[in-house]
């Protein structure tokens, strides 16, 4: 299932009129392929893990729970690509609580032992292959 939306610049904390921010949400149902691939090559320079809930991300829950994607556990990969900055966020959900990142095998999600925000920054190419 593909759901798309664009965020107006004035929704950002410090809007810059010439900037354009877009996002896409790919809902992966229980029977779908659950590996995530970047839509374009980008260099991962930051990996952030945000512990959180594992609520369902069904369409009903997205309409019923404010900020659902911000309260569920997630891992954010960020870095530059040829048009500026890119982030790729994997959001955990009910029955999909473990998030693994090939470039960061020591990352542990869905664990009470790792219940703090984890934020690692890397110089370019520090994670081996510079592109995801």
N, C-alpha and C positions, 0 to 999 in steps of 0.2 A: 504494500500500500504506500502510496506516495502522497504526502501532504506538503504543500509549499506555502511560503509566506515571505514577504519582505518587510523588514522593520524600517519604519520611517526614521530619518536621521534625527528628527526632533525628540525621539524617544530615548536617545542616548544622553548620558549625563553631561557631556560637553560637546554638543553638536558642532560639526564643521559642515557648512552647506555643500561643499564639493564632494564629501564622502558619501558613499553608497554602501549600505550594509544589507546583506541578503542572507537568508538561511533556509535550509530545507530540513524537514523532519521525515526520516524514513522509518515507518512503523514496521517492525518485523514481527509478524504473528508467530505463534508457537511452531508452526510447521515450516517457517521460512528459513533460508540460509542465514546464519548469524555471524558471518565474518564480515568485517567492515573494511573497505578499501577506500583510500583517498580518491576523490574525483579528479585530482590532478596532482602531479608531483609537487611536494613541498618538503622543506627541510625542518625536521622536528628539533626545536631548540628549547622546548618547555613541556614537561609532563606534570599534570596536576591531578591528584586524586581527592575527591570530595566524598567522604562517607555519607550515607543517608539511608533513607527508606528504600524498600523494594516493592513499591506499589505497582499495580497494573498500570500500563500506559495505553490502555484501550481508548478508543474515541470517547466513550462515556466518561472514563476517569479524567481525560484531558479537559472535558467540559465541566466536570464536577469539582476537581481539586485545583485550586489556584496555585500556580507556580509548580506544577507537578514535576517538570523536568529539573527544577532547581532543588527540590527536596529529595529526589531519588538519588541513590549513589551514582557517581559518574566519574569518568576519567576524561580529561581534556588534553589533547595533543595540540600544540601550537607552534607556529613558525612561519618563516617567509616563503612565499612562492612568487612567481613572476609578475603578479599583479598587486602585490602588497602582502598582507597578513592573512593566514588561514588558520582556522581552528577546526578540529574534528573532535566531536564529543560522543563517547559511548555512554549511554544511560542504562543502568541496571533496572530491572523490573521484576515483578512477581515471576518466579520460575526461571529467571535469567539474571542471577545475582553475581556471577563471577565474570569479571572483565579482565581479559588478558591482553597484553601488548607485547608483540614479538620483540620489539626493540628494547623492552624493559622487563625482562623475565622475573626480576625480584619484586615487582609490583604485586601486592596482595589486596584483593578487594573482598567484600562480603565477609569481613572478619571483625569480631569485637576487639581483637588484639591490635588492630590497625584502625582506630576510630578517630584519628586526627587528620586534618588536611595535610596532604603530602605534596610538596612543590619542589621539583627539581628543574634546574636550568642547565643547559648544555651549550658549549661553544659549537659553532657550525661543524658538522660531521662527527661529533663526539659519539654518536650512537651507531657508528659503523656506516652503513649505507646512508648517504645524506638525504635521500628522498624516501618517503614512506611508500 
